[in-house]
Amino acid sequence: MLRDITLGQYYRTESVIHKLDPRVKIVGTFVFLVAIFIVNNVLGYVVAGLFLAMNIKLSNVPVKFIFRGMKSIFFLLMISVVFNLFLTPGEPIFTVWKIKITDEGLKIAIKMAIRLVFLITGSSLMTLTTTPNNLTDGLESLLNPLKLVHVPVHEISMMMSIALRFIPILLEETDKIMKAQMARCADFESGSLINRAKNMVPLLVPLFISAFRRAMDLAMAMEARCYRGGEGRTKMKPLVYCSRDRVAYAVLVLFLIICIVVGRLKF
């Protein structure tokens, strides 16, 4: 289950998406997330879905590997669908005792489910095709204007990159701790949902200790190498836009315009 989380992992392969400038992929992900909340009809979701499918195809990342991450958000997805389905007021289409499903609730539940799937898939595709170092450089470059108001851009970018990089490491550590405790007759799979949640509590102490130890080791390693970020630091591979990046920006602008137009259509 924990190994199914793909957010924060990098999938090494050769593709057009992998070769794009990280700034293009960060902006593209942001544009896609904005677009899926702009569209509000079937045609809009079809356009967004086709755009996402095109990028998945160009990335050469296996579809099974990308959608494997959906298992980790299934519980969150079900909560969102159930809450919208049963708690949205409107014209009832199905009623049993005090439980009723409304037409408005059904529509909102479907839309939220689609948006969540698109959101997780789009975000995962960015991290799967961008190394943490490139992601840090891209974020720092995009946030560079904030330096004018004394925002620590480099430090923020570095923290976000380290956080993403630590996700698969901590998941692997959690998996090892679970297996070690299961070998000592710990039970994480049987019983009610509440009991399984309580059984997960003993994982927190060793996991936090491991996380703090890794953070301390990283800090000491950076200090031992006299790491200083921010002003005056040069880059071995400076980010430079090329023709394919400009084409990608043009495609993003066209996609956003189409989503805005389609979002205004009434069906």
Order of alpha helices (4+ residues) and beta strands (2+ residues): alpha-alpha-alpha-alpha-alpha-beta-beta-alpha-alpha-alpha-alpha-alpha-alpha
